[in-house]
Amino acid sequence: MKKLSEGRKMFLGVMTIFFIYAMIFILFEDYDRKFILPFEESSDWHLLIFSIGVMLVLGVMLHHYAKRVDARISREQADKENQLRRELTQNIAHELKTPVASILGYTDTILEHPDMDQQTQRQFLERSQSQARRLTALLQDLSTLNRMDYAADKIKMESVDVNHLVADVIQETALAARQKDIQIMNELPNGIIVNGNESLIYSIFRNLMDNAINYAGTDVTVRITAQEDSKAWRFTFADNGAGISDAHLARIFERFYRIDKGRSRSLGGTGLGLAIVKNAVVLHGGTIKAHPAQGGGLCFEFSLKK
């Protein structure tokens, strides 16, 4: 079913109110009468014809106004989308430029110095490989976001065991967590099953975990909890680490937004992790917000429909 535009909603709403008012006025003539009576005077018919005429004129005027409202809203939305698209294109170009330039720099140096010792050559190749992996991660994240933006209806939904997914994420990130003395407390109740896309739900928890490991600091505790209500599971993913200021908090789900750009790139981040988290949560009919955790750190609260 096609969704009504804002202008159409306004048109139908006003016309419905006018129609109801006109029928009450015509049938009852005034507000003192208690019963519907047939028209006995010619003036009643004149009033009916006049009311219908007024309603038609009003309808035509409202219809044209509604079309202008819809056109203005469409233009504003198109301008906003174009601006966002330009900013996204600029950000993508900027993010791609750095690893590509690094790879070209290292490989050009190797080719221009065939007598380079093997140790230096190996270092340059390892750095090139690292940048290539970063480039691959960026392209994969962009592909994930594009899939959610433009092919959401083609994403496969099935029953997903969240407990199993979170256990996998914890196991896969255990080494990185130990290196920073990060303790992960998995306090999820058993039997969390949601209807969703397994890959995207995995991305939610994996990106939140990577974000905590990379930016929360050392000697930190990460706690994952969940509560069930009639329609959804409500999760919290909190740490007691460094946290972030309110000025950055409102923008952390924006694509390519970084608090410390240099540090983020050095850690291999693409700047798209939390954007993927938000889009994946919304795609699954949920909401997400971030706020300072009690006692310090950062807390994410989000929901996933059952």
N, C-alpha and C positions, 0 to 999 in steps of 0.2 A: 504493500500500500504506500502510495506516494505521500511524503510528508508535506503538510501544509506550510507555505511560506508565512513569514511574519505579517506581510501585507494582507494575505488572504485570511489569516486568522482575525485580523482587525476588521476586515470587511464583513466576514460572516458573523462576528460577534456583535457589531453595531447593528447590522440588519436584523439579526434575531431579536435583539432588545427592542428595536423600533417596531418590528412586526407584532411582537407580543403586546406591546403598549397600545398599538393601533387596534388590534383585535379586541382588547379589553374595553377601550374607549368606545369603539363602534358598537359592540354588542350590548354593553351596559349603558351606553350614552353618558352616564355620570356615575360617580362612586356611591350614590345613595340607593341605587337599585340593587335588588338582591337576586333577580332572576333574569335569564336571557329571554328577551321578547322579540318577536318579529318586527321588522320595520313597518311602521304604520304611516309615516309621513315622508313626503318626497325629500325633505331636508336630510333625512337619514341616508337616503341613497346618494344624495349629493355629497354628504360627508364621507361616505364609503368611497365614492369615485375620487374625491379630492385626496383622501388618505392614500389610496393606491397610487395616484399620480405623484404625490409627494415622495412616497416610498420608492417609486421608480427613478425619479430625479435624483434622490439621495443615493440610491444604489449605483447609478451611473457615475456620480461624482466620487463616491467612495471607491468604486472600482478603479477609476483612473488614479486616484490618490494612492490606493494600495499598490498599483503597478509601479508608481514612482518610488514608493517606499522600498519595494522589493528590488528595484533597479539600483537605488542608492546603497542598500545593504549589500547587494551583489558586487557593486564597484568597490565598496570599502573592504569586503572580504577578499576580493581579487587583489587589491592593492596590498593588503596585509600579507596574503600568501606570496605575492611576488617579492615583497621585501624580505620575508622569511626565506624564500628560495634563493634570493641573491646572497643573503648573509650565509646561508648554509653552503652555497657553492663556493663563496670566498673562504669559508672555514675549511671545507674539504680540500680546496686547492692549497691552502696554507699547510694543512696537516700532511698532505701527500708530498709537498715540496721538500720538507726536511729529510725524511728517510731516503727519498729518491736522490737528492743532492748528495747525501752522505755515501750512498752506494756508488754513485758515479765518481765521487771524489776518491774513494778507496780503490776502486777498480782502475780508474785512470792512472793513479799513482803506480799501481802494480804493473800496468802495461807500459808505462813510460820509463820504468826502471827495472828492466829484465834482470839486472845483476843484484837486485835486492836480496838480502839474506833471507833464508827460509823462515826464521822466527818472526821477523817483521812482516813478511808476506802473510804468514799465518794469522798474525794479529789483525791485519787489515781485512783478511777474508772473514775472520770471526766477527769483526765489527760490521762488515757488510751483511753477513748472515743475520745478525741481530736486528739490523735495520729492516731487512727483508721480512723477518718475522713480525716486526712491528707493523709494517705495511700490510701484511697478510691479515693481521688482527683487525686493523682499521677497516679493511675492505669487508671482512666478515661481519663486523659490527654494522657497517653501512647497509650491507645486504639484509641483515636482520631487521633493521629499522624500516627499510623500504618494503620488506615483506609485510610488516605490520601496518604500514601506512597505506599500501596500495593493493594488497592481496589478502586482507584480513579474512575475507569470506572463504578463502581457499585453504586456510590453516586448519589442519586436522585436529579435532578435539576428541579426547578419549578419557577414560578414568586414569588418574595419575596418583601414584602412591608418593605423597610428599615426604613421608618419613624416610623412604628409601632414597629419594633424591638428595635430601639434606645430608644423610649419612655419607653418600658418595662425595658431595662437596667437601665435607669435613675431612674425609680421608684424602682427597686429592690435594687439599691445601694444608695438610698437617705439617709437612716439612717447612713450608714458608712461615707458618704460624709459630713453630718451635724456634726458628731462627730469631724471632723477635719476642720470644717469651710471652706469646699470646695464648691464653687459655680459652678454649671454646666450650661453652656450657650449652649442650643441646637438651632443652627442657620441653621439647615437643611431646604432647600426649600421643599415645599409639592410635593408629587407625585414621590418620588424616588422608582422606581421599577426596580429590576435587575433579571436576570435569574441565579439562583444559589440554593445552599442548605441552607435552613433556619437555621438549627442548626449550621452550620459552620460560616455563616455570623453573627449570634448572638454571636458566640465565638469570632469573631474579635473585635466587639465593647465591649463585656463584659470583655475580657482580657485587652484591652486598658484602660477601665475605672478602673478596679481593680488595674492595674499597676499605674495609676495616683493617686488613693486614697491611695495606700500603700506607695508610694515612693516620690510623689511630695512634700509632706510636708503639713503644715497647712496654713489656710488663703490663699488658692490658687483658681484661676479661671481656669476651664476646658472649652475649647471652641471647639464645633464640627461644621464644615462647609462642604459644598459640592458645586461643580460646574459641570455642564453637558457639555460634548462635543458630537461629532457625534457618538462615539462608546462606551463611558464609562462615569461613574460618578467618579469624582475625589474628594476624601475626605481629610480633614485635621482634626487631633485630637491633640490639643495643650494645654499645661498648662504653667503657668508662675511660676512654682515651682522651686525646687532645681536644676533640670537638671542633666546631667551627663557629664563627661569629654570625650574628643575625643578618648582617649585611650580605653574607654569602649564602645563607640558608635558603633564602627565597629563590635562588637561581641554580641550585645544584642539580636540578633535573633538566636543565637546558642542554642542548646538544653542543658539545665542544667547550662547555663552560668549565674553567679550571680555576681553583683558588690560587695555586702556585704552579704556573705553567711550566717553569723549568724543572721543578721537582716531579711533576706529573709525567713529563716526557722521559725523564731519566729512569722512572720506575716502569716505563713501558705502557703507560695508560694511553687510551685512544681518545678520552674525553667524551665517550659515548655510553659508558657503562650504566650510569644512573638514568640516562635518557631511555635506555633499553628497559631498565627495571620499571620505570613509570609506564611506558607504553605497554609492556607486557601485562602489568597489573590492570590497567584500564581495559585492555583487550579481553581480560578474563572477568570483566564486570565488577572490578574492585576499585578501591581508592588507595592512595598512598600519601603520607605526609612525613616530614622529618622535623625533629625538634631536639633541643638539648636534653640529654638524658639526666635523670635525677642523680645528683652527685658528680656530674661532669660527663663529658663524652657526647655521643650522638646516638639518637634513637630513631629508627624507621618503624612506622606503624602502617601496615597495609592489610588489605583483605582480598580473599579469593573466593568467588562463589563456589558452592558445593557442586 
